[in-house]
Amino acid sequence: MALIKRTELPAFLKNMGQGEASGAGTKIFLFFGERYLCREAADMSQKRVLAQFGGGNVNTIDGDTEDSSKTLGQLMNFSLLPGLQIFRVTDSRLFHSKTVASAIWTRVIQAREAKKEKACSRQLLAFLAIAGLGVDDHLHEMSAFQWQSLFAFAKPAEDLVWASELLASVQLPQKDIGVTDIAARYVEAFKRGMPPNNILFLTAEAVDKRKQLFTYIKKEGVAVDCSVATGSSAAAQKGQKEVLREMVMKSLAGFQKKIAPKALEMLFERVGFHPVAVAMETEKLALYTDERVTITVEDLDAMVGRTREDALFELTDAFGKRQAARTLVLLHRLLGQGMHGLAILATMRNYLRKLLIFRSLQLGSDPTWQSGMNAGHFQKVYLPALKERGEWGEMLKGHPYALFMSFSKAQEFSCTVLQNWLTLLLQAEFRLKGAPLPPDLVLEELFLTLLQSKRQGR
């Protein structure tokens, strides 16, 4: 029937039931993309469908522990209960395949680095399910060939014992006969026809759009795209802000509150693109302001914090991109939040030292670094060869793609320039410790000097 964007969903639901083109008689809904936005869209659709049919029952099923065969059996049987029966499966694994394995693994690493153990476990289970594996199939024991065959991307070079340890206490449901086979059974069952009062809601973060099940739902049901562009490009940042602004305004409307434009921008900067966190912080601000209508910058400073790690990462990110204005804004924000100038210098020293080490490795003859090297060659060939040399082992730990980005940034500099910059940092440190100058003046001069100098030198 339809493949629509999340922003088109309200209009679609409003017209639903007024003809085939408007989704009349829709039996299958799929919501895919950003997890929180999928849940929000599913809630909206569920409310509309129940209202249209005069009420009913919602059977909530957790896709992480779901037996998909059992769900299919329930879906195709007539219920003894009166009214509409909605079967709502969250985090469905029916659309997973090798093509999305790499994307799911990226989310595993992101959750681990953010120390979100529950989210990391959930993504690991989804990753294992792609290949029909269980918690006893230890990832760290797989050969590179086995990994490539099962997941269609190169095995990470890091030690994966942590993944097995994390899943040691997690129990998987009885394995389905295979994600591909069970998805095909769903399609065949849909073609035969579902009981008139049964409706299926599916949500999934990652989907393989080539799968037969996705194609069928797009044609015979409703597929709602809740994806949001990721990354730091201008287009991606604009899209993310639009989504967050919509969420904030919708949440504040329920409290009959407003927010000052500057406070709204600061909220985006402090929380980042984390829809769940934005929703929680917005509600917290609305409750904090009590009877006042407008949320101010002062309210934001009092209630919404920013982690030191996130703030410092933004500073080095802006510096690396030579964004002078953004670098100075972030610098003053850190100082205004009470961060000591020496802590900022320590972060910059670690950042420049890492670039210097990576640049020196690139200048070595074996293995050979090539300008414009892609991430695949870096992960499969260059990085393993570097690790075999046994030098700077601690610096070469971490996710391969993050290392690739750091190596790509390092090639923009010469070793001479980086060494000179480290000298300038040391001079700034002496000034902070002994000179009667304001810290912001010393750091401003340092950053402007670094940003205005050439990155390549003899």
C-alpha positions as a Markdown table, in Angstrom:
| # | Residue | x | y | z |
|---|---|---|---|---|
| 1 | Met | 0.0 | 0.0 | 0.0 |
| 2 | Ala | 2.6 | 2.5 | 1.0 |
| 3 | Leu | 6.2 | 3.4 | 1.9 |
| 4 | Ile | 6.0 | 6.7 | 3.7 |
| 5 | Lys | 8.3 | 9.0 | 5.7 |
| 6 | Arg | 7.6 | 9.5 | 9.4 |
| 7 | Thr | 6.6 | 13.1 | 8.8 |
| 8 | Glu | 3.9 | 11.9 | 6.4 |
| 9 | Leu | 2.4 | 9.5 | 9.0 |
| 10 | Pro | -0.1 | 11.9 | 10.7 |
| 11 | Ala | -1.7 | 12.8 | 7.4 |
| 12 | Phe | -1.8 | 9.1 | 6.3 |
| 13 | Leu | -3.5 | 8.1 | 9.6 |
| 14 | Lys | -6.0 | 10.9 | 9.3 |
| 15 | Asn | -7.1 | 9.6 | 5.9 |
| 16 | Met | -6.8 | 5.9 | 6.8 |
| 17 | Gly | -10.0 | 4.0 | 6.2 |
| 18 | Gln | -11.2 | 6.3 | 3.4 |
| 19 | Gly | -10.1 | 4.0 | 0.6 |
| 20 | Glu | -7.5 | 1.5 | -0.4 |
| 21 | Ala | -5.0 | 4.2 | -1.3 |
| 22 | Ser | -5.4 | 5.6 | 2.2 |
| 23 | Gly | -4.6 | 2.4 | 4.0 |
| 24 | Ala | -8.1 | 1.0 | 4.5 |
| 25 | Gly | -7.9 | -2.6 | 5.8 |
| 26 | Thr | -4.2 | -2.4 | 6.5 |
| 27 | Lys | -3.1 | -5.6 | 8.4 |
| 28 | Ile | 0.6 | -5.1 | 8.6 |
| 29 | Phe | 2.6 | -2.0 | 9.8 |
| 30 | Leu | 6.4 | -1.8 | 9.7 |
| 31 | Phe | 8.3 | 1.0 | 11.4 |
| 32 | Phe | 12.1 | 1.1 | 10.8 |
| 33 | Gly | 14.9 | 3.4 | 11.6 |
| 34 | Glu | 15.8 | 5.3 | 14.8 |
| 35 | Arg | 14.5 | 3.3 | 17.7 |
| 36 | Tyr | 12.7 | 6.0 | 19.7 |
| 37 | Leu | 11.1 | 7.5 | 16.6 |
| 38 | Cys | 9.9 | 4.0 | 15.6 |
| 39 | Arg | 8.2 | 3.6 | 19.0 |
| 40 | Glu | 6.6 | 7.0 | 18.8 |
| 41 | Ala | 5.3 | 6.3 | 15.3 |
| 42 | Ala | 4.0 | 2.9 | 16.4 |
| 43 | Asp | 2.2 | 4.5 | 19.4 |
| 44 | Met | 0.5 | 7.0 | 17.1 |
| 45 | Ser | -0.6 | 4.4 | 14.6 |
| 46 | Gln | -1.8 | 2.0 | 17.4 |
| 47 | Lys | -4.0 | 4.7 | 18.9 |
| 48 | Arg | -5.5 | 5.5 | 15.5 |
| 49 | Val | -6.2 | 1.9 | 14.6 |
| 50 | Leu | -7.8 | 1.1 | 18.0 |
| 51 | Ala | -10.0 | 4.2 | 17.7 |
| 52 | Gln | -11.0 | 3.2 | 14.2 |
| 53 | Phe | -12.0 | -0.3 | 15.3 |
| 54 | Gly | -13.6 | 0.8 | 18.5 |
| 55 | Gly | -11.0 | -0.7 | 20.8 |
| 56 | Gly | -9.2 | -4.0 | 21.2 |
| 57 | Asn | -6.2 | -5.7 | 22.8 |
| 58 | Val | -2.5 | -5.1 | 22.3 |
| 59 | Asn | -0.1 | -8.1 | 22.6 |
| 60 | Thr | 3.4 | -6.7 | 23.2 |
| 61 | Ile | 6.3 | -9.0 | 22.2 |
| 62 | Asp | 10.0 | -8.3 | 22.7 |
| 63 | Gly | 11.9 | -9.2 | 19.6 |
| 64 | Asp | 15.1 | -9.9 | 21.5 |
| 65 | Thr | 13.5 | -12.9 | 23.2 |
| 66 | Glu | 10.8 | -13.7 | 20.7 |
| 67 | Asp | 10.1 | -17.1 | 19.2 |
| 68 | Ser | 9.1 | -15.9 | 15.7 |
| 69 | Ser | 7.4 | -19.2 | 14.9 |
| 70 | Lys | 5.2 | -18.9 | 17.9 |
| 71 | Thr | 4.3 | -15.3 | 17.1 |
| 72 | Leu | 3.3 | -16.4 | 13.6 |
| 73 | Gly | 1.1 | -19.1 | 15.0 |
| 74 | Gln | -0.7 | -16.7 | 17.3 |
| 75 | Leu | -1.1 | -14.2 | 14.4 |
| 76 | Met | -2.8 | -16.7 | 12.1 |
| 77 | Asn | -5.2 | -18.1 | 14.7 |
| 78 | Phe | -8.6 | -16.7 | 15.5 |
| 79 | Ser | -8.7 | -15.2 | 19.0 |
| 80 | Leu | -11.2 | -16.1 | 21.6 |
| 81 | Leu | -11.1 | -12.5 | 22.9 |
| 82 | Pro | -13.5 | -10.0 | 21.4 |
| 83 | Gly | -12.4 | -7.0 | 19.3 |
| 84 | Leu | -9.2 | -6.1 | 17.5 |
| 85 | Gln | -6.0 | -8.0 | 18.3 |
| 86 | Ile | -2.8 | -6.1 | 17.7 |
| 87 | Phe | 0.4 | -8.1 | 17.8 |
| 88 | Arg | 3.2 | -5.6 | 18.4 |
| 89 | Val | 6.8 | -6.9 | 18.0 |
| 90 | Thr | 9.6 | -4.5 | 19.1 |
| 91 | Asp | 13.1 | -4.9 | 17.7 |
| 92 | Ser | 12.0 | -7.5 | 15.2 |
| 93 | Arg | 14.8 | -9.7 | 13.7 |
| 94 | Leu | 12.8 | -10.7 | 10.6 |
| 95 | Phe | 14.5 | -8.1 | 8.4 |
| 96 | His | 18.1 | -8.8 | 9.5 |
| 97 | Ser | 20.6 | -10.3 | 7.0 |
| 98 | Lys | 24.3 | -10.1 | 6.3 |
| 99 | Thr | 23.9 | -6.8 | 4.6 |
| 100 | Val | 22.9 | -5.1 | 7.9 |
| 101 | Ala | 25.4 | -7.1 | 10.1 |
| 102 | Ser | 28.1 | -4.4 | 9.8 |
| 103 | Ala | 25.6 | -1.6 | 10.8 |
| 104 | Ile | 24.4 | -3.7 | 13.8 |
| 105 | Trp | 28.0 | -4.3 | 14.9 |
| 106 | Thr | 28.7 | -0.6 | 14.7 |
| 107 | Arg | 25.8 | -0.1 | 17.2 |
| 108 | Val | 27.3 | -2.8 | 19.4 |
| 109 | Ile | 30.6 | -0.8 | 19.6 |
| 110 | Gln | 28.8 | 2.5 | 20.1 |
| 111 | Ala | 26.8 | 1.1 | 23.1 |
| 112 | Arg | 30.0 | -0.5 | 24.6 |
| 113 | Glu | 32.0 | 2.8 | 24.3 |
| 114 | Ala | 29.0 | 4.6 | 25.9 |
| 115 | Lys | 29.1 | 2.0 | 28.7 |
| 116 | Lys | 25.4 | 1.1 | 28.0 |
| 117 | Glu | 25.6 | -2.6 | 28.9 |
| 118 | Lys | 21.9 | -3.3 | 28.4 |
| 119 | Ala | 21.9 | -1.8 | 24.9 |
| 120 | Cys | 25.1 | -3.5 | 24.0 |
| 121 | Ser | 23.7 | -6.9 | 25.0 |
| 122 | Arg | 20.6 | -6.2 | 23.0 |
| 123 | Gln | 22.6 | -5.4 | 19.9 |
| 124 | Leu | 24.9 | -8.3 | 20.4 |
| 125 | Leu | 21.9 | -10.7 | 20.5 |
| 126 | Ala | 20.6 | -9.2 | 17.3 |
| 127 | Phe | 24.0 | -9.6 | 15.7 |
| 128 | Leu | 24.2 | -13.3 | 16.7 |
| 129 | Ala | 20.7 | -13.9 | 15.4 |
| 130 | Ile | 21.7 | -12.9 | 11.9 |
| 131 | Ala | 23.7 | -16.1 | 11.7 |
| 132 | Gly | 21.4 | -18.2 | 13.8 |
| 133 | Leu | 24.0 | -18.3 | 16.6 |
| 134 | Gly | 23.5 | -18.5 | 20.4 |
| 135 | Val | 25.4 | -17.2 | 23.4 |
| 136 | Asp | 27.5 | -20.4 | 23.4 |
| 137 | Asp | 28.9 | -19.5 | 20.0 |
| 138 | His | 31.8 | -17.3 | 21.2 |
| 139 | Leu | 32.6 | -14.6 | 18.7 |
| 140 | His | 36.3 | -14.4 | 19.9 |
| 141 | Glu | 36.9 | -18.0 | 19.0 |
| 142 | Met | 35.8 | -17.5 | 15.3 |
| 143 | Ser | 38.4 | -17.5 | 12.6 |
| 144 | Ala | 38.5 | -14.5 | 10.2 |
| 145 | Phe | 37.1 | -16.8 | 7.5 |
| 146 | Gln | 34.1 | -17.9 | 9.6 |
| 147 | Trp | 33.3 | -14.3 | 10.6 |
| 148 | Gln | 33.5 | -13.1 | 7.0 |
| 149 | Ser | 31.2 | -16.0 | 5.8 |
| 150 | Leu | 28.6 | -15.4 | 8.6 |
| 151 | Phe | 28.5 | -11.6 | 8.6 |
| 152 | Ala | 29.9 | -10.4 | 5.3 |
| 153 | Phe | 32.5 | -8.1 | 6.7 |
| 154 | Ala | 36.0 | -8.5 | 8.1 |
| 155 | Lys | 36.4 | -9.6 | 11.7 |
| 156 | Pro | 37.6 | -6.8 | 14.0 |
| 157 | Ala | 41.2 | -7.0 | 15.0 |
| 158 | Glu | 40.5 | -6.3 | 18.7 |
| 159 | Asp | 40.1 | -9.1 | 21.2 |
| 160 | Leu | 36.4 | -10.0 | 21.4 |
| 161 | Val | 36.5 | -11.9 | 24.7 |
| 162 | Trp | 34.5 | -9.0 | 26.3 |
| 163 | Ala | 31.5 | -9.9 | 24.0 |
| 164 | Ser | 31.4 | -13.5 | 25.2 |
| 165 | Glu | 31.7 | -12.3 | 28.8 |
| 166 | Leu | 28.9 | -9.8 | 28.4 |
| 167 | Leu | 26.6 | -12.5 | 27.0 |
| 168 | Ala | 27.5 | -15.1 | 29.5 |
| 169 | Ser | 24.5 | -14.4 | 31.7 |
| 170 | Val | 22.1 | -13.8 | 28.8 |
| 171 | Gln | 19.7 | -16.4 | 27.6 |
| 172 | Leu | 18.4 | -16.6 | 24.1 |
| 173 | Pro | 15.1 | -18.1 | 23.1 |
| 174 | Gln | 14.9 | -21.4 | 21.2 |
| 175 | Lys | 16.5 | -20.7 | 17.8 |
| 176 | Asp | 14.3 | -20.1 | 14.9 |
| 177 | Ile | 14.8 | -22.4 | 12.0 |
| 178 | Gly | 16.6 | -19.5 | 10.3 |
| 179 | Val | 15.8 | -15.8 | 9.9 |
| 180 | Thr | 15.5 | -16.2 | 6.2 |
| 181 | Asp | 13.2 | -19.3 | 6.4 |
| 182 | Ile | 10.9 | -17.8 | 9.0 |
| 183 | Ala | 10.6 | -14.5 | 7.1 |
| 184 | Ala | 9.5 | -16.5 | 4.0 |
| 185 | Arg | 6.9 | -18.3 | 6.1 |
| 186 | Tyr | 5.5 | -15.0 | 7.2 |
| 187 | Val | 5.1 | -13.9 | 3.6 |
| 188 | Glu | 3.4 | -17.2 | 2.7 |
| 189 | Ala | 1.0 | -16.9 | 5.6 |
| 190 | Phe | 0.1 | -13.3 | 4.7 |
| 191 | Lys | -0.7 | -14.3 | 1.2 |
| 192 | Arg | -3.1 | -16.9 | 2.5 |
| 193 | Gly | -4.8 | -14.2 | 4.6 |
| 194 | Met | -4.8 | -13.3 | 8.3 |
| 195 | Pro | -7.9 | -13.5 | 10.6 |
| 196 | Pro | -10.0 | -10.3 | 10.1 |
| 197 | Asn | -9.4 | -8.9 | 13.6 |
| 198 | Asn | -5.6 | -9.5 | 13.7 |
| 199 | Ile | -3.1 | -6.8 | 12.9 |
| 200 | Leu | 0.7 | -7.0 | 13.1 |
| 201 | Phe | 3.0 | -4.1 | 14.1 |
| 202 | Leu | 6.7 | -4.6 | 13.6 |
| 203 | Thr | 9.5 | -2.2 | 14.6 |
| 204 | Ala | 13.2 | -2.6 | 13.6 |
| 205 | Glu | 16.3 | -0.4 | 13.7 |
| 206 | Ala | 18.0 | -2.1 | 10.7 |
| 207 | Val | 16.2 | -3.7 | 7.7 |
| 208 | Asp | 17.4 | -5.3 | 4.5 |
| 209 | Lys | 15.2 | -3.7 | 2.0 |
| 210 | Arg | 15.9 | -6.4 | -0.5 |
| 211 | Lys | 14.2 | -9.0 | 1.6 |
| 212 | Gln | 11.0 | -10.5 | 0.3 |
| 213 | Leu | 9.2 | -9.6 | 3.5 |
| 214 | Phe | 10.0 | -6.0 | 3.3 |
| 215 | Thr | 9.0 | -5.8 | -0.4 |
| 216 | Tyr | 5.7 | -7.5 | 0.5 |
| 217 | Ile | 4.9 | -5.1 | 3.4 |
| 218 | Lys | 5.7 | -2.1 | 1.2 |
| 219 | Lys | 3.2 | -3.4 | -1.4 |
| 220 | Glu | 0.5 | -4.8 | 0.8 |
| 221 | Gly | 0.9 | -3.1 | 4.1 |
| 222 | Val | 2.4 | 0.2 | 5.4 |
| 223 | Ala | 6.2 | 0.7 | 5.9 |
| 224 | Val | 7.1 | 3.9 | 7.8 |
| 225 | Asp | 10.7 | 5.1 | 7.4 |
| 226 | Cys | 11.8 | 6.6 | 10.7 |
| 227 | Ser | 15.5 | 6.9 | 9.7 |
| 228 | Val | 17.5 | 10.0 | 10.4 |
| 229 | Ala | 20.8 | 10.8 | 8.7 |
| 230 | Thr | 23.8 | 10.2 | 10.9 |
| 231 | Gly | 27.2 | 11.9 | 10.9 |
| 232 | Ser | 28.5 | 15.4 | 11.2 |
| 233 | Ser | 27.8 | 16.8 | 7.8 |
| 234 | Ala | 25.7 | 20.0 | 7.5 |
| 235 | Ala | 22.8 | 18.1 | 5.9 |
| 236 | Ala | 22.8 | 15.4 | 8.6 |
| 237 | Gln | 23.1 | 17.9 | 11.4 |
| 238 | Lys | 20.2 | 19.9 | 10.0 |
| 239 | Gly | 18.0 | 16.8 | 9.8 |
| 240 | Gln | 18.8 | 15.8 | 13.3 |
| 241 | Lys | 18.0 | 19.2 | 14.7 |
| 242 | Glu | 14.7 | 19.2 | 12.9 |
| 243 | Val | 13.7 | 15.9 | 14.5 |
| 244 | Leu | 14.8 | 17.0 | 18.0 |
| 245 | Arg | 13.1 | 20.4 | 17.7 |
| 246 | Glu | 9.9 | 18.7 | 16.7 |
| 247 | Met | 10.2 | 16.4 | 19.8 |
| 248 | Val | 10.9 | 19.2 | 22.2 |
| 249 | Met | 8.0 | 21.4 | 21.0 |
| 250 | Lys | 5.6 | 18.4 | 21.1 |
| 251 | Ser | 6.7 | 17.5 | 24.6 |
| 252 | Leu | 6.5 | 21.1 | 25.9 |
| 253 | Ala | 3.1 | 21.6 | 24.4 |
| 254 | Gly | 1.8 | 18.9 | 26.7 |
| 255 | Phe | 3.0 | 21.0 | 29.7 |
| 256 | Gln | 1.9 | 24.3 | 28.1 |
| 257 | Lys | 5.5 | 25.5 | 28.2 |
| 258 | Lys | 7.8 | 27.3 | 25.8 |
| 259 | Ile | 11.6 | 27.4 | 25.5 |
| 260 | Ala | 13.9 | 30.4 | 24.6 |
| 261 | Pro | 15.6 | 29.9 | 21.2 |
| 262 | Lys | 19.1 | 30.2 | 22.7 |
| 263 | Ala | 18.2 | 27.6 | 25.4 |
| 264 | Leu | 16.9 | 25.3 | 22.7 |
| 265 | Glu | 20.1 | 25.5 | 20.8 |
| 266 | Met | 22.1 | 24.8 | 23.9 |
| 267 | Leu | 19.9 | 21.8 | 24.7 |
| 268 | Phe | 20.8 | 20.3 | 21.3 |
| 269 | Glu | 24.5 | 21.0 | 21.8 |
| 270 | Arg | 24.6 | 19.4 | 25.3 |
| 271 | Val | 22.5 | 16.3 | 24.7 |
| 272 | Gly | 23.4 | 15.6 | 21.0 |
| 273 | Phe | 21.2 | 13.4 | 18.8 |
| 274 | His | 19.9 | 11.1 | 21.5 |
| 275 | Pro | 16.1 | 11.3 | 21.2 |
| 276 | Val | 15.4 | 9.4 | 24.4 |
| 277 | Ala | 17.7 | 11.7 | 26.3 |
| 278 | Val | 16.2 | 14.8 | 24.7 |
| 279 | Ala | 12.7 | 13.7 | 25.7 |
| 280 | Met | 13.7 | 13.0 | 29.3 |
| 281 | Glu | 15.6 | 16.3 | 29.6 |
| 282 | Thr | 12.7 | 18.3 | 28.1 |
| 283 | Glu | 10.3 | 16.8 | 30.6 |
| 284 | Lys | 12.7 | 17.5 | 33.4 |
| 285 | Leu | 13.0 | 21.1 | 32.4 |
| 286 | Ala | 9.2 | 21.5 | 32.1 |
| 287 | Leu | 8.8 | 20.2 | 35.7 |
| 288 | Tyr | 11.6 | 22.3 | 37.0 |
| 289 | Thr | 10.2 | 25.6 | 35.8 |
| 290 | Asp | 7.0 | 24.9 | 37.8 |
| 291 | Glu | 4.5 | 27.7 | 37.1 |
| 292 | Arg | 6.8 | 29.7 | 34.8 |
| 293 | Val | 5.9 | 29.4 | 31.1 |
| 294 | Thr | 9.2 | 29.9 | 29.4 |
| 295 | Ile | 12.3 | 27.8 | 29.9 |
| 296 | Thr | 15.5 | 29.9 | 30.0 |
| 297 | Val | 19.2 | 29.4 | 29.6 |
| 298 | Glu | 19.6 | 29.6 | 33.4 |
| 299 | Asp | 17.1 | 26.7 | 33.7 |
| 300 | Leu | 19.2 | 24.7 | 31.2 |
| 301 | Asp | 22.4 | 25.4 | 33.1 |
| 302 | Ala | 20.8 | 24.3 | 36.4 |
| 303 | Met | 19.2 | 21.0 | 35.1 |
| 304 | Val | 21.0 | 19.8 | 31.9 |
| 305 | Gly | 24.6 | 18.8 | 32.3 |
| 306 | Arg | 27.1 | 17.7 | 29.7 |
| 307 | Thr | 29.6 | 15.0 | 30.3 |
| 308 | Arg | 33.2 | 16.1 | 30.3 |
| 309 | Glu | 34.1 | 13.5 | 27.7 |
| 310 | Asp | 31.4 | 14.6 | 25.2 |
| 311 | Ala | 32.4 | 18.3 | 25.6 |
| 312 | Leu | 36.1 | 17.7 | 25.2 |
| 313 | Phe | 35.5 | 15.5 | 22.1 |
| 314 | Glu | 33.5 | 18.3 | 20.5 |
| 315 | Leu | 36.4 | 20.6 | 21.1 |
| 316 | Thr | 38.9 | 18.4 | 19.4 |
| 317 | Asp | 36.4 | 17.6 | 16.6 |
| 318 | Ala | 36.0 | 21.4 | 15.9 |
| 319 | Phe | 39.7 | 22.0 | 16.1 |
| 320 | Gly | 40.4 | 19.1 | 13.7 |
| 321 | Lys | 38.0 | 20.5 | 11.2 |
| 322 | Arg | 39.6 | 24.0 | 11.5 |
| 323 | Gln | 36.3 | 25.5 | 12.7 |
| 324 | Ala | 37.8 | 28.5 | 14.5 |
| 325 | Ala | 34.5 | 30.1 | 15.6 |
| 326 | Arg | 33.1 | 26.8 | 16.9 |
| 327 | Thr | 36.4 | 26.0 | 18.6 |
| 328 | Leu | 36.4 | 29.2 | 20.6 |
| 329 | Val | 32.7 | 28.9 | 21.5 |
| 330 | Leu | 33.3 | 25.4 | 22.9 |
| 331 | Leu | 36.4 | 26.6 | 24.7 |
| 332 | His | 34.6 | 29.4 | 26.5 |
| 333 | Arg | 31.7 | 27.0 | 27.3 |
| 334 | Leu | 34.1 | 24.6 | 28.9 |
| 335 | Leu | 35.8 | 27.3 | 31.0 |
| 336 | Gly | 32.4 | 28.7 | 31.9 |
| 337 | Gln | 31.3 | 25.3 | 33.2 |
| 338 | Gly | 34.3 | 25.3 | 35.6 |
| 339 | Met | 36.7 | 23.1 | 33.6 |
| 340 | His | 40.3 | 24.0 | 34.4 |
| 341 | Gly | 42.5 | 25.2 | 31.6 |
| 342 | Leu | 45.1 | 22.5 | 32.3 |
| 343 | Ala | 42.5 | 19.8 | 31.7 |
| 344 | Ile | 41.8 | 21.3 | 28.3 |
| 345 | Leu | 45.5 | 21.4 | 27.5 |
| 346 | Ala | 45.9 | 17.8 | 28.6 |
| 347 | Thr | 43.1 | 16.8 | 26.2 |
| 348 | Met | 44.8 | 18.7 | 23.3 |
| 349 | Arg | 48.2 | 17.2 | 24.2 |
| 350 | Asn | 46.7 | 13.6 | 24.0 |
| 351 | Tyr | 45.0 | 14.5 | 20.7 |
| 352 | Leu | 48.1 | 15.9 | 19.0 |
| 353 | Arg | 50.3 | 13.2 | 20.4 |
| 354 | Lys | 48.0 | 10.6 | 18.9 |
| 355 | Leu | 48.1 | 12.3 | 15.5 |
| 356 | Leu | 51.9 | 12.5 | 15.7 |
| 357 | Ile | 52.3 | 8.8 | 16.4 |
| 358 | Phe | 49.8 | 7.9 | 13.6 |
| 359 | Arg | 51.6 | 10.2 | 11.2 |
| 360 | Ser | 55.0 | 8.7 | 12.0 |
| 361 | Leu | 53.6 | 5.2 | 11.4 |
| 362 | Gln | 52.2 | 6.4 | 8.0 |
| 363 | Leu | 55.7 | 7.5 | 7.0 |
| 364 | Gly | 57.1 | 4.0 | 7.6 |
| 365 | Ser | 57.9 | 1.8 | 4.6 |
| 366 | Asp | 56.2 | -1.3 | 5.9 |
| 367 | Pro | 53.2 | -1.3 | 5.7 |
| 368 | Thr | 52.8 | 1.4 | 3.2 |
| 369 | Trp | 50.2 | 4.1 | 3.9 |
| 370 | Gln | 48.4 | 5.4 | 0.7 |
| 371 | Ser | 46.6 | 8.7 | 0.6 |
| 372 | Gly | 42.9 | 8.1 | -0.1 |
| 373 | Met | 43.0 | 4.6 | 1.4 |
| 374 | Asn | 39.5 | 3.3 | 2.0 |
| 375 | Ala | 38.2 | 1.9 | 5.3 |
| 376 | Gly | 38.0 | -1.7 | 4.0 |
| 377 | His | 41.7 | -1.8 | 3.0 |
| 378 | Phe | 42.7 | -0.2 | 6.2 |
| 379 | Gln | 40.8 | -2.7 | 8.4 |
| 380 | Lys | 41.7 | -5.8 | 6.4 |
| 381 | Val | 45.3 | -5.1 | 5.3 |
| 382 | Tyr | 47.0 | -2.0 | 6.8 |
| 383 | Leu | 45.9 | -2.2 | 10.5 |
| 384 | Pro | 46.7 | -6.0 | 10.9 |
| 385 | Ala | 50.1 | -5.4 | 9.4 |
| 386 | Leu | 50.8 | -2.5 | 11.8 |
| 387 | Lys | 49.8 | -4.6 | 14.8 |
| 388 | Glu | 52.1 | -7.4 | 13.7 |
| 389 | Arg | 55.0 | -4.9 | 14.1 |
| 390 | Gly | 54.3 | -4.8 | 17.8 |
| 391 | Glu | 54.7 | -1.1 | 18.1 |
| 392 | Trp | 52.3 | 1.3 | 19.8 |
| 393 | Gly | 49.9 | -1.6 | 20.6 |
| 394 | Glu | 47.9 | 0.4 | 23.1 |
| 395 | Met | 47.3 | 3.2 | 20.5 |
| 396 | Leu | 46.0 | 0.7 | 18.0 |
| 397 | Lys | 43.3 | -0.7 | 20.2 |
| 398 | Gly | 39.6 | 0.3 | 19.6 |
| 399 | His | 37.1 | 0.1 | 16.8 |
| 400 | Pro | 38.8 | -0.2 | 13.4 |
| 401 | Tyr | 36.7 | 2.5 | 11.8 |
| 402 | Ala | 37.5 | 5.0 | 14.6 |
| 403 | Leu | 41.2 | 4.3 | 14.0 |
| 404 | Phe | 40.7 | 4.7 | 10.3 |
| 405 | Met | 39.2 | 8.2 | 10.8 |
| 406 | Ser | 42.1 | 9.2 | 13.1 |
| 407 | Phe | 44.7 | 8.0 | 10.6 |
| 408 | Ser | 42.9 | 9.9 | 7.8 |
| 409 | Lys | 43.0 | 13.0 | 9.9 |
| 410 | Ala | 46.7 | 12.5 | 10.7 |
| 411 | Gln | 47.7 | 12.5 | 7.1 |
| 412 | Glu | 46.7 | 16.2 | 6.9 |
| 413 | Phe | 49.7 | 17.1 | 9.2 |
| 414 | Ser | 53.5 | 16.9 | 9.0 |
| 415 | Cys | 55.4 | 15.6 | 12.0 |
| 416 | Thr | 57.3 | 18.9 | 12.2 |
| 417 | Val | 54.1 | 20.9 | 12.6 |
| 418 | Leu | 52.7 | 18.5 | 15.2 |
| 419 | Gln | 56.0 | 18.7 | 17.2 |
| 420 | Asn | 55.9 | 22.5 | 17.0 |
| 421 | Trp | 52.3 | 22.5 | 18.2 |
| 422 | Leu | 53.2 | 20.3 | 21.2 |
| 423 | Thr | 55.9 | 22.9 | 22.1 |
| 424 | Leu | 53.3 | 25.7 | 21.9 |
| 425 | Leu | 51.1 | 23.7 | 24.2 |
| 426 | Leu | 53.9 | 23.3 | 26.7 |
| 427 | Gln | 54.5 | 27.1 | 26.6 |
| 428 | Ala | 50.8 | 27.7 | 27.2 |
| 429 | Glu | 51.0 | 25.3 | 30.2 |
| 430 | Phe | 53.8 | 27.3 | 31.7 |
| 431 | Arg | 51.8 | 30.5 | 31.2 |
| 432 | Leu | 48.7 | 29.0 | 32.9 |
| 433 | Lys | 50.8 | 27.9 | 35.9 |
| 434 | Gly | 53.0 | 31.0 | 36.3 |
| 435 | Ala | 52.0 | 34.0 | 34.3 |
| 436 | Pro | 49.4 | 36.6 | 35.7 |
| 437 | Leu | 47.2 | 36.2 | 32.7 |
| 438 | Pro | 43.6 | 35.2 | 32.5 |
| 439 | Pro | 43.3 | 31.5 | 31.4 |
| 440 | Asp | 40.8 | 32.3 | 28.6 |
| 441 | Leu | 43.3 | 34.8 | 27.1 |
| 442 | Val | 46.2 | 32.2 | 27.1 |
| 443 | Leu | 44.0 | 29.5 | 25.6 |
| 444 | Glu | 42.4 | 31.8 | 23.0 |
| 445 | Glu | 45.9 | 32.8 | 21.8 |
| 446 | Leu | 47.0 | 29.2 | 21.7 |
| 447 | Phe | 44.0 | 27.9 | 19.6 |
| 448 | Leu | 44.1 | 30.9 | 17.2 |
| 449 | Thr | 47.8 | 30.4 | 16.6 |
| 450 | Leu | 47.3 | 26.7 | 16.0 |
| 451 | Leu | 44.3 | 27.1 | 13.7 |
| 452 | Gln | 46.0 | 29.8 | 11.6 |
| 453 | Ser | 49.2 | 27.9 | 11.0 |
| 454 | Lys | 49.9 | 25.6 | 8.1 |
| 455 | Arg | 49.4 | 21.9 | 8.7 |
| 456 | Gln | 52.2 | 20.8 | 6.4 |
| 457 | Gly | 55.8 | 21.9 | 6.9 |
| 458 | Arg | 59.3 | 20.9 | 5.9 |
